[in-house]
Amino acid sequence: MGTIFEYMDYRDYLRSLFEQRKADHPFFSYRLFSQKAGFKSPNFLKLVVDGKRNLTKESVYRVAKAFGLNKSESDYLENLVFLNQSKTLDEKNLYLSRILRYRVKCDPRLLESSEYDYYSQWYHPVICELVTALDFKEEFRRLGNAVIPAISAAEAEKSVALLLKIGLIARKGDGSYVRTSASFTTGPQVRSVAVANYHKAMMRLGSESIERFAAGDRDITSVTVTVSAETCRTIREKLQRLRRELLELAEADRTPQRVVQLNLQLFPLSIELPRGEGEQ
């Protein structure tokens, strides 16, 4: 089943660990585990594994002790639990940063091709587009100045190094860069936090663009409407189709001149009204 440091979902880990103990010791059971850990409920662990119950700081300690985890494994489990159960993005970032430190210390290969690294700075996707369109001849100050808002030469150089490392770009023999078809290997837990950070940064840049660019260089509009759940789903589907169409349009463009950001945002501005409440 591998080590705990290979897991990003604590329920999956506990399920695998229980199954391994059961295979090694046929008499091992949920009831026996609860007795050993000091839980009153005989199926406490099963409820946790099935997602019907969460762990607290105290119960994490009991679980770790009952399974005989060492200090590093226990600390990792605790951070994994709170990452999975956190409600805010700030909390998720805190626990994820601790988890990633453990993973790289225990096995550096666990962080290769990390989406978290790619989305850690808003300008990495911008640089990824620029290096294939701008013949900057390793002049990283020029590359950094091509970004809006500008980034430093050091940031631009580190960004290119990251993109090369995770395989999203490749350097040709003549020194120019090309995009590759490489994909990320990071799991859904890291991906969800990384992408949330990225969207948050891009929404901030969208807000700043109102003062940064003239009206002719941007298009910012919004509508506020009341819709049913069914209509909301239809709108989301239309936005998804539009996004795909715009990507195809961009890919077909043979004379790119500028990197742009398009934010498609749909989110609630009220509680969910009872059926019939909004009818006129």
C-alpha positions in Angstrom: 0.0 0.0 0.0 3.0 2.3 0.1 3.8 4.9 2.9 1.4 7.4 4.3 3.4 10.2 2.5 2.1 8.9 -0.8 -1.5 9.7 0.2 -3.4 12.9 -0.2 -6.7 11.6 1.2 -6.6 10.4 4.8 -9.8 8.3 4.4 -8.1 6.4 1.5 -5.0 5.9 3.7 -7.0 4.6 6.7 -9.0 2.3 4.5 -5.8 0.8 3.0 -4.1 0.6 6.4 -7.1 -1.2 7.9 -7.3 -3.7 5.0 -3.5 -4.4 5.3 -3.8 -5.1 9.0 -6.8 -7.3 8.3 -4.9 -9.3 5.7 -1.9 -9.7 8.1 -4.1 -10.5 11.1 -7.5 -12.0 10.1 -8.8 -11.4 13.7 -8.3 -7.7 13.3 -11.7 -5.9 13.1 -13.3 -2.4 13.4 -14.5 -3.4 16.9 -11.0 -4.5 18.0 -9.6 -1.2 16.6 -12.1 0.9 18.6 -11.3 -1.0 21.8 -7.6 -0.4 21.2 -8.1 3.3 20.3 -10.6 3.9 23.1 -13.6 4.8 21.0 -17.0 3.8 22.3 -18.5 3.2 18.9 -17.4 -0.2 17.6 -17.6 1.0 14.0 -16.0 4.4 14.5 -13.2 3.8 11.9 -15.6 2.5 9.3 -17.8 5.7 9.7 -14.6 7.8 9.1 -13.5 5.7 6.2 -16.9 5.9 4.6 -17.0 9.7 5.0 -19.8 9.7 7.5 -17.7 11.0 10.4 -14.8 13.4 10.6 -11.7 13.2 12.8 -10.8 15.8 15.5 -7.3 16.6 16.8 -7.9 14.2 19.7 -9.3 11.4 17.6 -6.4 11.7 15.1 -4.0 11.1 18.0 -5.9 8.0 19.1 -6.0 6.6 15.6 -2.3 7.2 15.0 -1.4 5.6 18.4 -3.7 2.6 17.8 -2.1 2.0 14.4 1.4 2.5 15.8 2.4 5.5 13.6 5.6 7.3 14.4 5.8 11.0 15.0 6.4 12.0 11.4 3.6 9.8 10.2 1.3 11.1 13.0 2.0 14.7 12.1 1.4 14.0 8.4 -1.9 12.3 9.2 -3.0 15.3 11.3 -2.2 17.8 8.6 -3.9 15.5 6.0 -7.0 15.3 8.1 -7.3 19.1 8.5 -6.5 19.7 4.8 -9.3 17.4 3.8 -11.7 19.0 6.3 -10.8 22.7 6.0 -13.4 25.1 4.8 -11.4 28.1 3.8 -8.7 28.5 1.2 -6.3 30.0 3.7 -6.6 27.0 5.9 -6.1 24.6 3.0 -3.0 26.4 1.9 -1.6 26.2 5.4 -2.0 22.5 5.8 -1.0 21.8 2.2 2.3 23.6 2.6 3.1 21.5 5.6 2.1 18.3 3.8 4.3 19.2 0.8 7.3 19.8 3.0 6.9 16.3 4.5 6.5 14.7 1.0 9.6 16.3 -0.5 11.6 15.4 2.5 10.5 11.8 2.5 10.6 11.3 -1.3 11.4 14.2 -3.7 9.8 12.3 -6.5 6.4 12.9 -5.0 6.5 16.6 -6.0 7.7 16.2 -9.6 5.4 17.8 -12.3 3.4 19.6 -9.6 0.4 21.6 -10.5 0.8 23.4 -7.2 4.1 24.8 -8.3 2.6 25.8 -11.7 -0.3 27.6 -10.2 1.6 29.1 -7.2 2.2 32.3 -9.2 -0.3 33.8 -11.5 2.3 34.7 -14.1 3.5 31.1 -14.8 0.7 30.4 -17.3 1.4 33.9 -18.9 5.1 33.1 -19.3 4.2 29.7 -20.7 2.3 31.5 -23.5 4.9 34.3 -24.0 8.1 32.1 -24.4 6.7 30.5 -27.5 5.5 33.7 -29.0 8.3 36.2 -28.0 11.8 35.7 -29.3 13.4 37.1 -26.1 16.8 35.4 -26.6 17.2 34.6 -22.9 16.8 38.2 -22.1 14.8 37.6 -19.0 14.3 41.3 -18.1 12.7 41.8 -21.5 10.5 38.7 -20.9 9.5 40.0 -17.4 8.7 43.4 -18.8 6.4 41.8 -21.4 4.1 40.7 -18.6 1.5 43.1 -17.3 2.0 43.9 -14.5 5.7 43.4 -15.1 7.7 40.8 -13.1 11.4 40.9 -12.4 14.1 39.2 -14.5 14.7 36.7 -11.7 11.0 35.8 -11.5 10.9 35.4 -15.3 14.0 33.1 -15.3 12.7 31.0 -12.4 9.3 30.7 -14.2 11.0 29.4 -17.4 13.0 27.0 -15.4 9.9 25.6 -13.7 8.1 25.3 -17.0 11.1 23.3 -18.4 11.2 21.2 -15.3 7.6 20.1 -15.3 7.7 19.6 -19.1 5.2 22.2 -20.3 7.7 23.8 -22.6 10.9 22.5 -24.3 13.9 24.3 -25.7 14.8 23.7 -29.4 18.3 23.5 -30.8 18.1 27.2 -32.0 17.3 28.4 -28.5 13.6 29.0 -29.1 10.8 27.4 -27.0 7.9 25.2 -28.0 4.8 24.0 -26.0 4.6 20.3 -25.3 1.6 18.0 -24.7 2.8 17.2 -21.2 0.1 16.8 -18.5 0.2 17.2 -14.7 0.5 14.3 -12.3 -0.6 16.0 -9.1 -3.7 14.5 -7.3 -7.1 16.2 -6.9 -6.5 17.5 -3.4 -3.4 19.6 -4.5 -5.1 20.5 -7.7 -8.2 21.9 -6.1 -6.2 24.2 -3.8 -3.7 25.2 -6.5 -6.4 26.1 -9.0 -8.4 28.0 -6.4 -5.3 30.1 -5.6 -4.9 30.8 -9.3 -8.5 31.8 -9.9 -8.4 34.1 -6.8 -5.3 35.8 -8.2 -6.8 36.2 -11.7 -10.0 37.6 -10.3 -7.8 40.2 -8.4 -6.0 41.1 -11.7 -9.4 41.4 -13.4 -10.5 43.9 -10.8 -7.2 45.9 -11.1 -7.6 45.9 -14.9 -10.4 48.5 -14.6 -7.8 51.1 -13.6 -4.8 49.5 -15.4 -6.3 49.6 -19.0 -8.4 51.9 -21.1 -11.9 50.8 -21.8 -11.0 49.9 -25.4 -8.4 47.3 -24.1 -10.7 45.4 -21.8 -14.3 44.1 -21.7 -15.9 43.9 -18.3 -19.6 43.3 -18.0 -21.9 41.6 -15.6 -25.6 40.7 -15.1 -27.5 39.9 -12.0 -30.5 37.7 -12.5 -32.8 35.2 -10.6 -32.9 31.7 -12.1 -33.9 28.2 -11.3 -31.5 25.4 -10.5 -32.2 24.0 -14.0 -31.5 27.3 -15.8 -28.3 27.7 -13.7 -27.1 24.4 -15.0 -27.9 25.3 -18.5 -26.0 28.6 -18.2 -23.0 26.7 -16.8 -23.1 24.3 -19.8 -23.3 27.2 -22.2 -20.2 28.8 -20.5 -18.3 25.5 -20.8 -19.1 25.3 -24.5 -18.1 28.9 -25.0 -14.8 28.3 -23.2 -14.1 25.4 -25.5 -15.0 27.4 -28.6 -12.7 30.3 -27.5 -9.8 27.9 -26.9 -10.3 26.5 -30.4 -10.3 30.0 -31.8 -7.1 30.9 -30.0 -5.4 27.7 -31.1 -6.3 28.4 -34.7 -4.8 31.9 -34.5 -1.5 31.9 -36.5 -0.5 35.5 -35.7 -0.7 35.9 -31.9 0.2 39.3 -30.6 -0.9 39.4 -27.0 -1.6 37.1 -24.0 -5.1 37.9 -22.6 -7.0 36.5 -19.6 -10.7 35.7 -19.9 -12.5 35.0 -16.6 -15.9 33.3 -16.9 -17.6 33.7 -13.6 -20.9 32.4 -12.3 -21.6 32.4 -8.6 -24.6 32.8 -6.2 -25.5 36.2 -4.7 -28.3 35.0 -2.5 -29.6 32.0 -0.5 -31.5 29.4 -2.4 -35.1 30.5 -2.5 -38.0 28.0 -1.9 -39.8 26.9 -5.1 -42.5 29.4 -6.0 -41.0 32.2 -3.9 -39.6 34.0 -6.9 -42.6 33.6 -9.1 -44.4 36.8 -10.2 
